[in-house]
Amino acid sequence: MLFDTTDDQEFFRSTTAKFLTARARRDEIRELRHDEHGFAVGYWRSGTDLGWTSLLVSEEAGGGSISGRPVEDLTLIAYEFGRHAAPGPLVPANIVAAALSDSETHAEVLGELLSGQSLATWCHAEPAPRCGVELDIRVDGAELVLNGRKQPVESAGIARYLLVTGLCEGRATQVLIPAESGGVTVTPLRSPDLTRRFSAVAFDNVRVPRSALVGQPGMAAQQVAWQSEVAIAAQCAETVGAMQTGFEMALDWMGDRYSFGRPLASYQALKHRIADLKSWLEAAHAIADSAAAAVGERRADSGELVAVAQAFIGHYGPELLQDCVQLHGGIGLTFEHDLHLFLRRATVNRTLYGTPAEHRRSLADRLIEQDGLRAPRRQAAAENAYTGPSFEPDEQSVSEDVETFRLRAREWIRANLGPFRPEAVAGLRKVTREQELAAVGNDRRLQRTLYDAGFAGIAIPAEYGGRGLTAAHQRAFTEEMAGFEYPSRCQVPTLSPCAAVLLDFGTDEQKRRHIPAMLRGEEIWMQFLSEPSGGSDVAGAVTTAVRDGDDWVINGAKIWTTGAWYSDWALCLARTDWDAPKHRGLTVFILPIHQPGIEVHQIEMLNGAREFCQEFLTDVRVPDSDRIGEVNGGWTVGTGWMSHERLLAESPYVTVPAKPAISDRSPVEIACRAGTVGEPGVRDLIGEDRMLDIVGTALQRRLATGMASGRIPDQSAAIGRLFRGIAESRRATIEFEVAGDAVWDEEFGDAGDVFLMRQVSCIGGGTTEMARNVISERVLGMPREARSDHNVPFREVLRGGRRSS
């Protein structure tokens, strides 16, 4: 799951994987469906010898973490359980051990659990309808009396001890009781999983001594909440493991299986389907890791992140595996095939510790509560009035550690910046030319403010005007900027991909001339990339650059350039050799936009916005010193260019903070103002929107980390582009739906416009269909589509049904 595991963690994970491969073979798992307990006692004891149940236990109590990050260690083992559909109550056993360790009670029982001599399980969930914990724990002299029912409870039929969560005088309390206590009735339940056994456990006037308490009566609320978060984090990791194995099985099958004389992997419809699954899988990895880290650090946002993880993974895990069944065809539905083992595991996990729908509604409830407490917005700082001295880097500042930098940034941001205002951010909205120019001017001033304070170009080398710090410093600053204004028009595409391309391929003179000006807000850059005749076929550019002495003369047209009419410079891809094959005759140039020979026409979109532009270039002269990369080497530059473009907010060069969960245009605020919060399904939609937002951010971070470390190819940026396109389209629909009939009111008209324009997220920056091609062919190695333009002089390539002359 994680890209940054330690050597000890990797050894621990791989040791478990080898053990499960040998002791939890798939043919043996099938046979265990007839076993009363679902696993052998010797198997579980061997697992405890490997440390499966001791990770959350203190060293003083006989346990210990592998890495100092115990929850992450546990999720690595849970992931392998999912990869192998392994038997055994890993999650509840660890929860009980953690509870006993944290409370420093029942040391003898804890020793039995760690050695594998005994098994304990957690009685937490209660029968539907779920209204929280209701089991009653009453103090009666020196005894406690338990009444209530718990279900489903894993391995209750084999457990020697039960950790029971209930209410004592209305407050959370936990007790550890022998499973054979009088009044305890265990009734087996049906389970789709072949090896996991669940039961309903009834407590009818069960009397136990007060020594059964785990901690103090009525004081267990925080402990129970943390236990639930750990359980969800581990369970999500297990489901991701099942998803990973199922996905790999489908990928192998598509390569091996032939139909109509071709491998299944060569059919574009199936390649696109597997690309969607890959985006779900990577997103599941990302949010599972994020949730585990938050729970392990006991962060304030851990509850929200585990809710997001279960909402997303609980839904998309079974969906991914069902799609894998579809890709296998009939064989995937047989008991003989292994795929159902993983589908069963994900299906059961979907229902435990809260369903996806329950967690979506819990996310909505958090936001609704926050919205009710939201303070009135303060006004933005006038003219971004930072009056301090310009930042001058010194020896201490260039070696500043991330947390020190974060604290300094936090203090500065709160003292100098106004609140986030959605209407101030660049977007496809209907505004007057004067309003947009005023917003551009404000962004330029705000960018200069960041530069003067030393917060622009944080990860850009100091010799080009930046701070020369790390991507982690930039990420910390971006996180601290959440909820505050930022210069959106000076970030993308100016700093990424444009400045990033200059850093990768530009000359030293080009970098020194332009990057400092970008960082100061003096130059806003755009991309002259798409063409009217090409769409997403970027390499099919017909804009021509012809050498004329020390200059190049460019003729052609570009389109879909956001904000070109107010911008200063552009990266331009042009064809410099029509006799070379398509990808080998391209060159990249930089040029000022406002010069003789360039006409910029604004395009009116269906919602009235005029941000998109088309540019006509007629005999535009560009000096050779403004060429980027080699002549006819433009596709090499272009590949890096598009990789940077797909990173967007996760680029180490930009500051694009996450939008606040609550703002004037967020679904929760729209629903509250429109009065639709109480309508059926609206809370579900609000929670889904929040889920997609957080998962998308986690995915972009995972991809950026993986590509920077070389663990995944650069083309993996297409995974983020695909997920973002689909998610943003869905979020536009959610915004429209939660407004209800009020969407026709003037106050909510923007939601209707956003819905009308929702497909821009799936078209702009290369369509999601192109992203699916990149994922399936470049990331997963599936056969590439047959191409009529391969190794053919570009002038002979068919365009518009005719050969060019």
BELBEL-V160795 format. One record per backbone hydrogen bond with DSSP energy under -1.0 kcal/mol. NH is the residue of the N-H (numbers start at 1). CO is the residue of the C=O. Records with the same first field share a line. If there is no record, write none. Layout:
BEGIN
NH=CO + CO
END
This chain:
BEGIN
10=6
11=7
12=8
13=9
14=10
15=11
16=12
17=13
18=14
19=15
20=16
21=17
22=18
23=19
24=20
29=25
30=26
31=27
32=28
33=30
34=31
35=32
44=40
45=41
46=42
47=43
48=44
49=45
50=46
52=47
57=54
62=59
63=58
64=54
73=69
74=70
75=71
76=72
77=73
78=74
79=75
80=76
81=77
82=78
83=79
84=80
86=81
90=88
93=89
94=90
95=91
96=92
97=93
98=94
99=95
100=96
101=97
102=98
103=99
105=100
110=106
111=107
112=108
113=109
114=110
115=111
117=112
118=112
121=161
123=163
136=147
137=167
138=145
140=143
143=140
144=208
145=138
146=206
147=136
148=203
150=201
151=125
153=199
155=197
159=155
160=119
161=119
162=177
163=121
164=175
165=123
166=173
167=135
168=171
171=168
173=166
175=164
176=212
177=162
179=160
181=178
184=181
185=202
187=200
189=198
199=153
200=187
201=150
202=185
203=148
204=183
206=146
208=144
210=142
212=209
213=210
214=174
219=216
220=172
224=220
225=221
226=222
227=223
228=224
229=225
230=226
231=227
232=228
233=229
234=230
235=231
236=232
237=233
238=234
239=235
240=236
241=237
242=238
243=239
244=240
245=241
246=242
247=243
248=244
249=245
250=246
251=247
252=248
253=249
254=250
255=251
256=252
257=253
259=262
262=259
264=257
265=254
266=263
267=264
271=267
272=268
273=269
274=270
275=271
276=272
277=273
278=274
279=275
280=276
281=277
282=278
283=279
284=280
285=281
286=282
287=283
288=284
289=285
290=286
291=287
292=288
293=289
294=290
295=291
296=292
297=293
298=295
299=294
302=299
305=301
306=302
307=303
308=304
309=305
310=306
311=307
312=308
313=309
314=310
316=312
317=313
319=315
320=316
321=317
322=318
323=319
324=320
325=321
326=322
327=323
328=324
329=325
332=329
333=330
334=331
341=338
343=339
344=340
345=341
346=342
347=343
348=344
349=345
350=346
351=348
359=355
360=356
361=357
362=358
363=359
364=360
365=361
366=362
367=363
368=364
369=365
370=366
371=367
372=368
373=369
384=381
385=382
386=384
391=452
398=394
400=397
405=401
406=402
407=403
408=404
409=405
410=406
411=407
412=408
413=409
414=410
415=411
416=412
417=413
420=483
424=421
425=422
429=427
431=429
436=432
437=433
438=434
439=435
440=436
441=437
442=438
443=439
444=440
445=441
446=442
447=443
448=444
449=445
450=446
451=447
452=448
453=449
454=451
455=450
460=457
464=461
465=462
466=461
467=457
468=460
469=458
474=470
475=471
476=472
477=473
478=474
479=475
480=476
481=477
482=479
484=481
485=418
488=486
490=487
491=488
495=491
496=491
498=493
499=494
501=497
502=498
503=499
504=500
505=501
506=502
511=507
512=508
513=509
514=510
515=511
518=514
519=515
520=516
521=518
522=517
523=517
526=569
528=571
529=527
534=531
535=531
537=534
538=536
540=537
541=538
544=555
545=575
546=553
548=551
551=548
552=622
553=546
554=620
555=544
556=617
558=615
559=530
561=613
563=611
564=561
566=563
568=524
569=524
570=591
571=526
572=589
573=528
574=587
575=543
576=585
577=585
584=581
587=574
589=572
590=626
591=570
593=568
595=593
598=595
599=616
601=614
603=612
605=609
608=605
614=601
615=558
616=599
617=556
618=597
620=554
622=552
624=550
626=623
627=624
628=588
633=630
634=586
637=633
638=634
639=635
640=636
641=637
642=638
643=639
644=640
645=641
646=642
648=644
650=647
651=648
654=651
666=663
670=666
671=667
672=668
673=669
674=670
675=671
676=671
679=676
682=679
685=681
686=682
687=683
688=684
689=685
690=686
691=687
692=688
693=689
694=690
695=691
696=692
697=693
698=694
699=695
700=696
701=697
702=698
703=699
704=700
705=701
706=702
707=703
708=704
709=705
711=706
712=706
716=713
717=714
718=715
719=716
721=717
722=718
723=719
724=720
725=721
726=722
727=723
728=724
729=725
730=726
731=727
732=728
733=729
734=730
735=731
736=732
737=733
738=734
742=739
743=740
744=741
745=742
748=745
751=748
753=749
754=750
755=751
756=752
757=753
758=755
760=757
761=758
762=759
764=760
768=762
771=767
772=768
773=769
774=770
775=771
776=772
777=773
778=774
779=774
780=775
782=776
792=789
794=580
795=578
796=793
797=794
799=802
802=799
END
